[in-house]
Amino acid sequence: MKKLVAAGAILFGAWAIPAMAAVSADIQHLPFRRSVKLLAEGRPTRAIVEEDSILAAGAAADFADVRLMNESGEALALVREPLRRVDEIFTYWRSVSLRSREGSTGWREGSTGGREGSNSSRWMVIDLGENAPREVVLSFQGPVANQSITVEGSADSTEWSTLTQRYDVNMPPPKDQRFNSQRIALAETRRWLRIRQDSPFNAPSVDDRLDLMQRFERSTPRVSVGYQAHSGYERSDGQRWEAILRLTGPPRAVTRIDLVASDAVRSQLGFEVMARLPKGGWQYVNIEKFPDWSGGSRDSVMFQPVRTSELKFVVTGGDAPNAPIELHALWATPERWIFETGSASSWWLAWGDPFLAPAEAHINESVPARPPPPPGFNSPGGTGSASSGDAAQTRLGPPEPNPFHREPGFGLEWLRRRPIVLSVAMIAILALVALVARRPSTARG
C-alpha cells in the first residue's frame, strides 16, 4: 500500500511540474491581479493599460511591480510609456534618395551664397509640391545623420531663408556611430526645402536615407483628482499668496491646475508650482503654459506631469486680503503601459510586491507600420515621442487574488514584506551577544 501511495505521489508530481512550468517567478510574488479587457473590435496589434486610483494605491510607488500575464501565469512584455502632457505619432509621407543626382534631388557642392566663399557646402533641393503638409519632420538615417544639417526654405526656389526648429525630437542612442538617426521638426516649412551641410563632410553613402514624415498629436488622457486646499497670504509679503493642495487619494502624476482670476489683477499675476518630494521638502516644477485669459475667465497652469501627493501653488502680484485666484480643478495624467496582444486570448495585470525589481520589456519593432492618425489626433503643436498612438484602449476589472501567487516557506515572504521585524530581531540578537560577551569580564572584576 505504501508503495502505491509513493508511486502515486511521484506521478502527481511529474504531472504538476509541467503545469506550473510556464508560471513566471515574478508572477508568483504578486498577490493581486485584474483582468484586462480590450475595448476595440477585432484583434488589435497593440493595447494600452492606464493607471487608475486602485492601481495607484496598491502598486509600488514607482510601479516597478506591475506585470502582465496570460491565462497560464506567464509574464508578457509590458512597456511603460513616459509621462508627458501630449501624445504624438509620426506617419510616413514620402522618401528622398540622397544618392540620386537626377532632377532636383541630387547633392551639389559649392557655395550657397552669403558664406563669403570661406567654407564649401553640400546641399540638396527638395520640391514638396503644392499639397505639402504644413509641418514636416525630416528623418535622416545613416552616416548623413551624423553631420550638422541646416534646413532652408523658399517659396520660389530663388530666395532662401533658414527655417527654425520647433523642438528636438529625442531619438534612441545609436547602436553604431556610423548608422545614426536624426529627426528635425521644423517650426514652419516652404514648398522648396534646401538641406545644407557645411564642410567638412563625408561623401554620400548608399546607407543615407531621408524620410519625410508628418506629425500628429493629442493631449494625453487626464483625470480629475480630489484635493484639499489650504491657502492664504504670507505675513511678511502681502502680495505673495500660497495654496497647499493635498491629494485626498494616493499620489498621482499631477499636470494641470484650473483657476479663475479677478479682472483687477489677472494681468499682473505671477505663478510658481512646487511638488512635495517623497522624503520631504519641495521641488520646483517647470511651468509650460501660463494663463493668458483669452478664452474667458477660466484658464489653466500646465506643467509636465509630476508624481506627488501635495502641491504648493504660489501666486504673486495680488493684494491681500482677497485671494487673487479661485481654484477650480486639479488634473493628473495616468501612467500608461503598452503591450502586444500576440497569441494570448486573455490578459491580467498583476501587482502587489513593493520589493520586486522592475522588468525589462521591449516592443517588437517588426510590427507593421502604423495606420493613418486615429480620430482625436490633430496636427501639430507639442513635444515628446510616443509609441502608443495606434494602441487599443482597455478596461481593468475588479481586484482579485492572483491564483499563481506562492508564499515562500518558513515565513520568508512575511518577513520580506515586514523588514522592520527582521531589523528589530537582529538588534535584539546583537544586544544579547553583547550582554553575554560582557558577563565573563564582569565576573572576573
GUTORVEX-504369 format. One record per residue (C-alpha): residue in one letter; x, y, z. Coordinates in pm, 1 decimal. Example, Ala and Ser with C-alpha at 12.3 -4.5 7.8 and 13.67 -1.06 7.14 Angstrom:
REM residues 2
NODE, r, east, north, up
NODE, A, 1230.0, -450.0, 780.0 .
NODE, S, 1367.0, -106.0, 714.0 .
***
This chain:
REM residues 445
NODE, r, east, north, up
NODE, M, 0.0, 0.0, 0.0 .
NODE, K, 279.8, 240.5, 91.9 .
NODE, K, 447.4, 167.7, -240.7 .
NODE, L, 126.7, 255.2, -426.6 .
NODE, V, 95.9, 583.9, -238.8 .
NODE, A, 459.0, 671.1, -313.7 .
NODE, A, 416.3, 586.5, -681.2 .
NODE, G, 101.7, 799.0, -694.9 .
NODE, A, 283.5, 1092.0, -537.5 .
NODE, I, 562.3, 1062.1, -793.2 .
NODE, L, 313.6, 1055.0, -1081.5 .
NODE, F, 123.3, 1353.5, -938.7 .
NODE, G, 446.3, 1548.8, -900.1 .
NODE, A, 551.1, 1468.5, -1255.9 .
NODE, W, 211.0, 1593.8, -1379.1 .
NODE, A, 208.3, 1907.1, -1162.2 .
NODE, I, 556.5, 2035.1, -1251.9 .
NODE, P, 485.2, 2087.7, -1623.0 .
NODE, A, 157.0, 2259.1, -1533.0 .
NODE, M, 345.1, 2518.8, -1325.7 .
NODE, A, 644.0, 2541.0, -1558.2 .
NODE, A, 500.7, 2834.8, -1753.1 .
NODE, V, 437.7, 3044.8, -1441.7 .
NODE, S, 698.7, 3319.9, -1422.0 .
NODE, A, 887.8, 3371.0, -1096.2 .
NODE, D, 780.4, 3735.9, -1072.1 .
NODE, I, 413.8, 3641.8, -1113.3 .
NODE, Q, 437.4, 3408.5, -812.4 .
NODE, H, 543.6, 3703.2, -593.9 .
NODE, L, 237.0, 3915.7, -678.1 .
NODE, P, -73.8, 3859.3, -462.8 .
NODE, F, -326.8, 4056.5, -672.1 .
NODE, R, -441.9, 4074.6, -1030.1 .
NODE, R, -705.8, 4243.7, -1250.2 .
NODE, S, -842.5, 4130.0, -1584.0 .
NODE, V, -755.6, 4336.7, -1891.0 .
NODE, K, -1039.4, 4366.7, -2145.3 .
NODE, L, -986.6, 4502.6, -2497.6 .
NODE, L, -1237.8, 4770.9, -2595.5 .
NODE, A, -1158.2, 4767.2, -2968.6 .
NODE, E, -1333.2, 4538.6, -3212.8 .
NODE, G, -1139.9, 4269.4, -3392.7 .
NODE, R, -785.2, 4181.0, -3296.9 .
NODE, P, -566.9, 4494.9, -3246.4 .
NODE, T, -190.5, 4451.7, -3262.5 .
NODE, R, -121.4, 4661.2, -2955.4 .
NODE, A, -317.9, 4760.1, -2648.0 .
NODE, I, -263.6, 5010.4, -2370.8 .
NODE, V, -338.4, 4994.6, -1998.2 .
NODE, E, -398.1, 5308.4, -1792.7 .
NODE, E, -346.6, 5366.0, -1422.8 .
NODE, D, -649.5, 5423.6, -1202.1 .
NODE, S, -690.4, 5500.8, -831.3 .
NODE, I, -696.0, 5130.6, -733.9 .
NODE, L, -366.0, 5061.4, -907.3 .
NODE, A, -211.8, 5385.4, -777.1 .
NODE, A, -299.2, 5290.8, -418.3 .
NODE, G, -192.3, 4924.9, -431.2 .
NODE, A, 114.7, 4910.6, -654.4 .
NODE, A, 468.4, 5014.2, -559.3 .
NODE, A, 539.1, 5387.6, -559.5 .
NODE, D, 740.3, 5357.5, -883.0 .
NODE, F, 512.8, 5085.5, -1034.7 .
NODE, A, 811.6, 4850.9, -1061.2 .
NODE, D, 592.9, 4556.9, -951.6 .
NODE, V, 333.9, 4587.5, -1230.9 .
NODE, R, 334.6, 4280.6, -1457.6 .
NODE, L, 120.6, 4149.2, -1742.0 .
NODE, M, 43.9, 3777.9, -1764.9 .
NODE, N, -160.9, 3537.1, -1972.8 .
NODE, E, -400.1, 3264.0, -1860.4 .
NODE, S, -107.1, 3031.4, -1782.6 .
NODE, G, 66.5, 3274.0, -1548.4 .
NODE, E, 340.6, 3350.7, -1799.5 .
NODE, A, 476.6, 3707.6, -1782.3 .
NODE, L, 431.6, 3905.9, -2104.8 .
NODE, A, 624.4, 4208.4, -2229.3 .
NODE, L, 481.8, 4530.6, -2085.9 .
NODE, V, 641.6, 4866.0, -2173.9 .
NODE, R, 582.8, 5167.7, -1955.7 .
NODE, E, 511.6, 5484.3, -2152.7 .
NODE, P, 689.3, 5806.3, -2048.8 .
NODE, L, 469.4, 6063.1, -1877.4 .
NODE, R, 401.3, 6374.6, -2084.9 .
NODE, R, 140.3, 6640.1, -2148.5 .
NODE, V, 86.1, 6542.7, -2512.2 .
NODE, D, 96.3, 6219.5, -2707.3 .
NODE, E, 226.7, 6226.6, -3063.0 .
NODE, I, 284.5, 5991.9, -3353.5 .
NODE, F, 484.6, 6025.7, -3674.2 .
NODE, T, 341.0, 5892.8, -4000.7 .
NODE, Y, 538.2, 5830.8, -4319.2 .
NODE, W, 474.1, 6071.4, -4607.4 .
NODE, R, 747.1, 6015.6, -4866.5 .
NODE, S, 1115.5, 5928.8, -4903.0 .
NODE, V, 1400.4, 6108.2, -5079.2 .
NODE, S, 1704.0, 5933.5, -5221.5 .
NODE, L, 2018.9, 6105.2, -5101.2 .
NODE, R, 2230.7, 5932.0, -5365.2 .
NODE, S, 2029.0, 6039.0, -5669.3 .
NODE, R, 2158.4, 6320.9, -5894.3 .
NODE, E, 1855.1, 6325.6, -6121.3 .
NODE, G, 1626.2, 6629.0, -6127.6 .
NODE, S, 1629.5, 6847.9, -5818.7 .
NODE, T, 1709.0, 6588.8, -5554.4 .
NODE, G, 2083.5, 6538.1, -5608.5 .
NODE, W, 2364.0, 6658.3, -5381.5 .
NODE, R, 2555.9, 6955.1, -5518.4 .
NODE, E, 2873.4, 7116.4, -5389.4 .
NODE, G, 2995.0, 7476.3, -5393.8 .
NODE, S, 2890.6, 7799.5, -5226.9 .
NODE, T, 2528.7, 7870.3, -5141.5 .
NODE, G, 2578.4, 8246.3, -5113.5 .
NODE, G, 2630.6, 8461.9, -4811.3 .
NODE, R, 2916.7, 8240.6, -4698.2 .
NODE, E, 3192.5, 8468.9, -4841.8 .
NODE, G, 3346.4, 8164.5, -5004.2 .
NODE, S, 3521.3, 8068.0, -4680.4 .
NODE, N, 3355.0, 7728.3, -4649.5 .
NODE, S, 3230.4, 7491.7, -4913.4 .
NODE, S, 2884.6, 7343.7, -4872.4 .
NODE, R, 2691.7, 7047.9, -4997.6 .
NODE, W, 2322.7, 7097.0, -5049.5 .
NODE, M, 2016.6, 6927.1, -5190.3 .
NODE, V, 1690.3, 7090.2, -5302.6 .
NODE, I, 1355.9, 6914.7, -5247.2 .
NODE, D, 1022.9, 7016.7, -5403.3 .
NODE, L, 745.1, 6926.9, -5158.3 .
NODE, G, 471.8, 7014.4, -5408.3 .
NODE, E, 164.4, 7232.0, -5378.4 .
NODE, N, -17.0, 6996.3, -5139.5 .
NODE, A, 269.0, 6958.1, -4892.4 .
NODE, P, 185.2, 6927.1, -4520.3 .
NODE, R, 201.2, 7246.4, -4319.4 .
NODE, E, 469.7, 7096.7, -4095.1 .
NODE, V, 719.3, 6828.8, -4190.2 .
NODE, V, 959.4, 6618.8, -3985.2 .
NODE, L, 1284.3, 6528.4, -4161.4 .
NODE, S, 1415.0, 6188.4, -4053.3 .
NODE, F, 1776.5, 6123.2, -4159.4 .
NODE, Q, 1918.2, 5772.9, -4145.4 .
NODE, G, 2274.9, 5656.3, -4193.8 .
NODE, P, 2608.0, 5843.3, -4193.1 .
NODE, V, 2443.0, 6164.8, -4313.7 .
NODE, A, 2264.9, 6189.6, -3978.4 .
NODE, N, 2599.8, 6239.7, -3803.8 .
NODE, Q, 2652.9, 6569.7, -3987.2 .
NODE, S, 2547.9, 6918.6, -3883.3 .
NODE, I, 2245.0, 6993.4, -4101.7 .
NODE, T, 2083.8, 7329.2, -4182.6 .
NODE, V, 1738.8, 7343.1, -4342.0 .
NODE, E, 1642.0, 7640.4, -4558.9 .
NODE, G, 1309.3, 7716.9, -4722.9 .
NODE, S, 1186.7, 7905.4, -5026.1 .
NODE, A, 850.6, 7977.5, -5188.3 .
NODE, D, 1001.1, 8017.0, -5537.2 .
NODE, S, 1331.3, 7820.6, -5516.2 .
NODE, T, 1520.3, 8153.0, -5556.5 .
NODE, E, 1508.4, 8342.1, -5226.5 .
NODE, W, 1612.2, 8123.8, -4932.7 .
NODE, S, 1584.8, 8167.7, -4554.8 .
NODE, T, 1685.9, 7940.7, -4268.9 .
NODE, L, 1393.5, 7754.6, -4112.5 .
NODE, T, 1398.1, 7725.0, -3735.3 .
NODE, Q, 1338.3, 7402.5, -3549.0 .
NODE, R, 1033.5, 7383.3, -3327.3 .
NODE, Y, 1199.8, 7134.8, -3095.8 .
NODE, D, 1443.7, 6847.4, -3086.0 .
NODE, V, 1294.5, 6503.0, -3137.4 .
NODE, N, 1454.7, 6264.2, -2889.4 .
NODE, M, 1595.3, 5962.8, -3069.3 .
NODE, P, 1728.6, 5640.0, -2914.0 .
NODE, P, 2108.3, 5617.6, -2884.0 .
NODE, P, 2269.2, 5475.9, -3199.0 .
NODE, K, 2386.6, 5116.1, -3197.6 .
NODE, D, 2672.6, 5223.6, -3421.8 .
NODE, Q, 2820.1, 5572.2, -3459.0 .
NODE, R, 2813.2, 5529.8, -3836.3 .
NODE, F, 2444.7, 5443.4, -3863.0 .
NODE, N, 2287.6, 5719.7, -3659.1 .
NODE, S, 1938.8, 5869.0, -3673.4 .
NODE, Q, 1839.5, 6232.8, -3660.8 .
NODE, R, 1498.3, 6394.0, -3680.9 .
NODE, I, 1445.0, 6763.3, -3746.6 .
NODE, A, 1099.7, 6905.6, -3673.6 .
NODE, L, 1050.7, 7242.6, -3840.6 .
NODE, A, 853.8, 7526.3, -3684.7 .
NODE, E, 738.6, 7617.6, -4037.6 .
NODE, T, 800.3, 7497.4, -4389.4 .
NODE, R, 800.9, 7612.9, -4754.1 .
NODE, R, 727.8, 7440.1, -5080.5 .
NODE, W, 1100.4, 7419.1, -5153.4 .
NODE, L, 1346.8, 7289.5, -4895.2 .
NODE, R, 1724.8, 7309.4, -4919.5 .
NODE, I, 1921.1, 7069.5, -4697.7 .
NODE, R, 2272.3, 7205.1, -4643.5 .
NODE, Q, 2584.3, 7061.3, -4484.8 .
NODE, D, 2891.7, 7278.6, -4438.8 .
NODE, S, 3237.9, 7125.2, -4477.3 .
NODE, P, 3393.7, 6906.7, -4365.0 .
NODE, F, 3152.1, 6637.3, -4470.8 .
NODE, N, 3161.0, 6279.2, -4590.5 .
NODE, A, 3065.1, 6170.0, -4937.5 .
NODE, P, 2708.0, 6041.9, -4983.0 .
NODE, S, 2666.9, 5678.1, -4891.0 .
NODE, V, 2429.9, 5405.2, -5002.9 .
NODE, D, 2320.4, 5393.8, -4638.3 .
NODE, D, 2194.6, 5754.6, -4640.3 .
NODE, R, 1817.8, 5797.8, -4636.3 .
NODE, L, 1577.9, 6084.0, -4575.1 .
NODE, D, 1217.5, 6013.9, -4482.0 .
NODE, L, 967.6, 6299.3, -4479.3 .
NODE, M, 711.8, 6247.5, -4206.0 .
NODE, Q, 401.6, 6414.6, -4070.2 .
NODE, R, 342.7, 6468.3, -3702.4 .
NODE, F, 8.1, 6437.0, -3525.4 .
NODE, E, -66.1, 6492.0, -3160.3 .
NODE, R, -338.7, 6483.4, -2899.1 .
NODE, S, -344.1, 6565.8, -2531.2 .
NODE, T, -274.6, 6268.4, -2310.1 .
NODE, P, -573.8, 6149.4, -2106.5 .
NODE, R, -628.1, 6345.7, -1786.8 .
NODE, V, -834.3, 6253.8, -1485.4 .
NODE, S, -966.0, 6487.2, -1220.4 .
NODE, V, -821.8, 6417.6, -875.0 .
NODE, G, -963.7, 6519.5, -541.0 .
NODE, Y, -771.4, 6756.3, -316.6 .
NODE, Q, -798.9, 6976.0, -9.5 .
NODE, A, -672.2, 7334.1, -33.8 .
NODE, H, -528.1, 7548.0, 246.0 .
NODE, S, -442.1, 7899.3, 129.4 .
NODE, G, -353.2, 8247.6, 248.4 .
NODE, Y, -110.4, 8536.5, 214.0 .
NODE, E, 236.5, 8530.9, 365.5 .
NODE, R, 259.4, 8762.7, 663.0 .
NODE, S, 590.7, 8910.9, 552.7 .
NODE, D, 471.8, 8985.2, 199.2 .
NODE, G, 114.8, 9088.5, 136.4 .
NODE, Q, 144.7, 9016.3, -238.3 .
NODE, R, 251.8, 8650.4, -217.4 .
NODE, W, -44.8, 8413.8, -193.7 .
NODE, E, 19.1, 8044.1, -132.2 .
NODE, A, -208.2, 7741.5, -155.7 .
NODE, I, -121.6, 7390.1, -37.0 .
NODE, L, -311.2, 7129.1, -242.5 .
NODE, R, -315.7, 6788.9, -69.9 .
NODE, L, -449.9, 6497.9, -272.1 .
NODE, T, -725.7, 6307.6, -96.2 .
NODE, G, -617.1, 5982.2, -259.9 .
NODE, P, -282.8, 5819.8, -345.8 .
NODE, P, -4.5, 6015.9, -519.2 .
NODE, R, -78.9, 6091.3, -884.8 .
NODE, A, 110.6, 6248.4, -1174.0 .
NODE, V, -39.0, 6598.1, -1146.7 .
NODE, T, -15.8, 6808.6, -1463.0 .
NODE, R, -273.4, 7092.2, -1462.9 .
NODE, I, -442.6, 7340.0, -1230.0 .
NODE, D, -764.4, 7508.3, -1344.8 .
NODE, L, -830.9, 7850.4, -1195.3 .
NODE, V, -1010.8, 8182.1, -1231.3 .
NODE, A, -858.8, 8524.9, -1155.6 .
NODE, S, -1030.2, 8852.8, -1084.3 .
NODE, D, -1025.7, 9113.8, -1360.6 .
NODE, A, -840.1, 9360.2, -1140.8 .
NODE, V, -522.9, 9150.7, -1105.7 .
NODE, R, -516.6, 8894.5, -1387.7 .
NODE, S, -265.8, 9089.5, -1600.0 .
NODE, Q, -6.0, 9120.4, -1324.8 .
NODE, L, -10.8, 8774.8, -1168.2 .
NODE, G, 294.8, 8550.8, -1148.0 .
NODE, F, 285.6, 8176.5, -1082.2 .
NODE, E, 508.4, 7915.1, -918.9 .
NODE, V, 443.2, 7544.1, -868.9 .
NODE, M, 630.6, 7314.3, -629.9 .
NODE, A, 581.5, 6943.0, -566.3 .
NODE, R, 631.4, 6763.9, -235.7 .
NODE, L, 916.9, 6512.4, -250.3 .
NODE, P, 859.6, 6160.5, -110.7 .
NODE, K, 1116.6, 6216.5, 166.9 .
NODE, G, 1007.1, 6572.0, 243.1 .
NODE, G, 1094.6, 6911.8, 104.8 .
NODE, W, 979.6, 7080.2, -214.5 .
NODE, Q, 1091.0, 7068.6, -576.8 .
NODE, Y, 1015.1, 7343.5, -828.3 .
NODE, V, 811.9, 7233.8, -1131.9 .
NODE, N, 878.4, 7391.7, -1470.4 .
NODE, I, 555.6, 7556.1, -1590.8 .
NODE, E, 498.3, 7506.9, -1964.6 .
NODE, K, 179.0, 7708.6, -2007.3 .
NODE, F, 73.2, 8014.5, -1812.7 .
NODE, P, -282.5, 8150.5, -1814.9 .
NODE, D, -348.1, 8400.6, -2092.9 .
NODE, W, -716.0, 8454.9, -2006.2 .
NODE, S, -802.7, 8483.2, -2376.1 .
NODE, G, -1069.7, 8215.3, -2372.4 .
NODE, G, -1278.3, 8356.1, -2089.6 .
NODE, S, -1242.1, 8390.8, -1717.8 .
NODE, R, -1124.7, 8033.0, -1657.8 .
NODE, D, -776.3, 7920.6, -1760.9 .
NODE, S, -506.0, 7674.6, -1659.8 .
NODE, V, -148.6, 7642.2, -1542.3 .
NODE, M, 8.8, 7341.9, -1717.9 .
NODE, F, 334.2, 7160.8, -1648.6 .
NODE, Q, 499.5, 6828.2, -1717.1 .
NODE, P, 339.1, 6552.8, -1505.7 .
NODE, V, 499.1, 6518.5, -1162.3 .
NODE, R, 400.5, 6235.2, -927.5 .
NODE, T, 331.5, 6373.6, -583.8 .
NODE, S, 77.5, 6376.3, -303.1 .
NODE, E, 96.4, 6751.6, -240.9 .
NODE, L, 149.5, 7071.3, -441.3 .
NODE, K, 242.1, 7421.4, -335.2 .
NODE, F, 87.0, 7678.0, -567.8 .
NODE, V, 223.0, 8033.1, -535.7 .
NODE, V, 59.9, 8338.3, -695.4 .
NODE, T, 235.0, 8674.8, -683.9 .
NODE, G, 106.3, 9017.8, -780.3 .
NODE, G, -216.3, 9005.8, -581.7 .
NODE, D, -308.9, 9222.0, -288.1 .
NODE, A, -429.6, 9097.2, 49.4 .
NODE, P, -673.0, 9020.2, 194.2 .
NODE, N, -865.0, 8895.2, -111.0 .
NODE, A, -741.4, 8578.6, -281.9 .
NODE, P, -604.4, 8666.1, -629.6 .
NODE, I, -740.0, 8346.6, -788.9 .
NODE, E, -1006.9, 8084.5, -734.2 .
NODE, L, -910.4, 7717.9, -769.8 .
NODE, H, -1144.3, 7503.8, -979.5 .
NODE, A, -984.3, 7165.7, -1052.7 .
NODE, L, -667.4, 6960.2, -1031.4 .
NODE, W, -584.9, 6717.0, -1309.6 .
NODE, A, -341.9, 6425.3, -1335.6 .
NODE, T, -204.3, 6219.6, -1624.8 .
NODE, P, -235.1, 5843.8, -1562.3 .
NODE, E, 60.4, 5613.5, -1605.6 .
NODE, R, 24.4, 5401.8, -1917.5 .
NODE, W, 166.2, 5068.5, -2030.3 .
NODE, I, 161.1, 4929.2, -2383.6 .
NODE, F, 176.2, 4561.0, -2480.7 .
NODE, E, 148.8, 4347.4, -2792.4 .
NODE, T, -159.0, 4127.7, -2789.2 .
NODE, G, 28.2, 3841.7, -2954.1 .
NODE, S, -138.4, 3498.6, -2945.2 .
NODE, A, -286.8, 3525.3, -2594.8 .
NODE, S, -665.2, 3521.1, -2562.3 .
NODE, S, -686.8, 3683.6, -2218.7 .
NODE, W, -463.5, 3904.0, -2005.7 .
NODE, W, -430.7, 4003.7, -1640.8 .
NODE, L, -240.5, 4284.8, -1475.0 .
NODE, A, -68.4, 4164.3, -1156.1 .
NODE, W, 84.9, 4375.0, -879.0 .
NODE, G, 135.1, 4398.6, -503.3 .
NODE, D, 505.9, 4341.9, -424.6 .
NODE, P, 691.9, 4667.0, -340.9 .
NODE, F, 1025.4, 4481.2, -332.4 .
NODE, L, 1006.9, 4344.5, -688.1 .
NODE, A, 1272.6, 4472.5, -927.5 .
NODE, P, 1144.5, 4636.1, -1249.0 .
NODE, A, 1121.9, 4414.3, -1554.3 .
NODE, E, 1287.3, 4495.4, -1883.4 .
NODE, A, 1044.7, 4474.7, -2174.1 .
NODE, H, 1077.3, 4575.5, -2536.7 .
NODE, I, 811.1, 4619.3, -2800.6 .
NODE, N, 869.2, 4416.5, -3115.3 .
NODE, E, 994.7, 4654.7, -3382.5 .
NODE, S, 875.4, 4421.0, -3659.6 .
NODE, V, 514.1, 4522.5, -3603.4 .
NODE, P, 367.8, 4666.7, -3927.6 .
NODE, A, 371.6, 5041.9, -3984.9 .
NODE, R, 108.9, 5245.9, -3808.4 .
NODE, P, -214.3, 5334.7, -3988.2 .
NODE, P, -320.5, 5696.4, -4050.2 .
NODE, P, -381.6, 5904.1, -3735.9 .
NODE, P, -694.0, 5793.7, -3549.5 .
NODE, P, -973.9, 6034.6, -3462.7 .
NODE, G, -873.1, 6277.1, -3191.7 .
NODE, F, -525.2, 6344.3, -3326.2 .
NODE, N, -453.7, 6693.1, -3453.3 .
NODE, S, -158.1, 6835.8, -3637.8 .
NODE, P, 72.3, 6957.9, -3462.1 .
NODE, G, 180.3, 7164.9, -3156.5 .
NODE, G, 371.0, 6995.8, -2873.1 .
NODE, T, 670.5, 6789.8, -2773.6 .
NODE, G, 753.8, 6431.6, -2688.7 .
NODE, S, 764.6, 6097.6, -2867.2 .
NODE, A, 525.9, 5809.2, -2833.7 .
NODE, S, 462.9, 5454.1, -2948.0 .
NODE, S, 103.4, 5432.7, -2824.4 .
NODE, G, -77.4, 5628.4, -3096.1 .
NODE, D, -223.3, 5314.3, -3255.2 .
NODE, A, -278.4, 5114.7, -2934.3 .
NODE, A, -630.5, 4998.0, -2848.6 .
NODE, Q, -783.1, 5105.2, -2517.7 .
NODE, T, -852.1, 4853.4, -2241.2 .
NODE, R, -1061.4, 4832.8, -1925.1 .
NODE, L, -935.5, 4686.4, -1595.8 .
NODE, G, -1159.5, 4454.7, -1397.1 .
NODE, P, -1200.6, 4446.4, -1018.5 .
NODE, P, -909.1, 4331.0, -799.5 .
NODE, E, -894.7, 3959.4, -722.5 .
NODE, P, -642.6, 3719.7, -567.2 .
NODE, N, -371.1, 3600.4, -801.0 .
NODE, P, -411.8, 3218.9, -822.0 .
NODE, F, -45.4, 3180.8, -918.4 .
NODE, H, 79.5, 3359.6, -606.2 .
NODE, R, 302.1, 3137.1, -391.9 .
NODE, E, 420.6, 3227.8, -43.5 .
NODE, P, 779.8, 3110.6, 21.6 .
NODE, G, 810.4, 2862.4, 305.6 .
NODE, F, 923.5, 2925.8, 663.3 .
NODE, G, 761.4, 3269.6, 670.2 .
NODE, L, 1020.7, 3424.0, 438.8 .
NODE, E, 757.8, 3612.1, 240.0 .
NODE, W, 607.2, 3750.8, 560.6 .
NODE, L, 948.7, 3871.9, 678.7 .
NODE, R, 1038.8, 4013.8, 338.7 .
NODE, R, 728.1, 4230.0, 344.1 .
NODE, R, 798.2, 4345.3, 701.7 .
NODE, P, 1169.7, 4435.8, 712.0 .
NODE, I, 1122.0, 4624.4, 1039.2 .
NODE, V, 1055.9, 4293.3, 1217.7 .
NODE, L, 1381.6, 4148.2, 1087.7 .
NODE, S, 1569.5, 4463.8, 1187.9 .
NODE, V, 1432.6, 4452.2, 1544.0 .
NODE, A, 1522.3, 4082.7, 1571.5 .
NODE, M, 1879.1, 4147.7, 1456.4 .
NODE, I, 1919.4, 4433.0, 1706.9 .
NODE, A, 1788.5, 4208.5, 1985.8 .
NODE, I, 2034.3, 3934.5, 1890.4 .
NODE, L, 2325.4, 4177.7, 1884.5 .
NODE, A, 2224.6, 4314.1, 2224.1 .
NODE, L, 2208.5, 3960.3, 2364.8 .
NODE, V, 2551.9, 3874.4, 2222.2 .
NODE, A, 2697.3, 4193.1, 2372.7 .
NODE, L, 2543.2, 4106.9, 2711.9 .
NODE, V, 2683.2, 3754.3, 2706.2 .
NODE, A, 3024.7, 3884.2, 2599.9 .
NODE, R, 3038.3, 4123.2, 2895.2 .
NODE, R, 2945.5, 3865.8, 3161.4 .
NODE, P, 3287.1, 3695.8, 3197.7 .
NODE, S, 3469.0, 4025.8, 3231.8 .
NODE, T, 3220.5, 4144.3, 3498.2 .
NODE, A, 3259.5, 3820.5, 3695.6 .
NODE, R, 3641.8, 3848.3, 3695.1 .
NODE, G, 3618.4, 4210.6, 3814.8 .
***
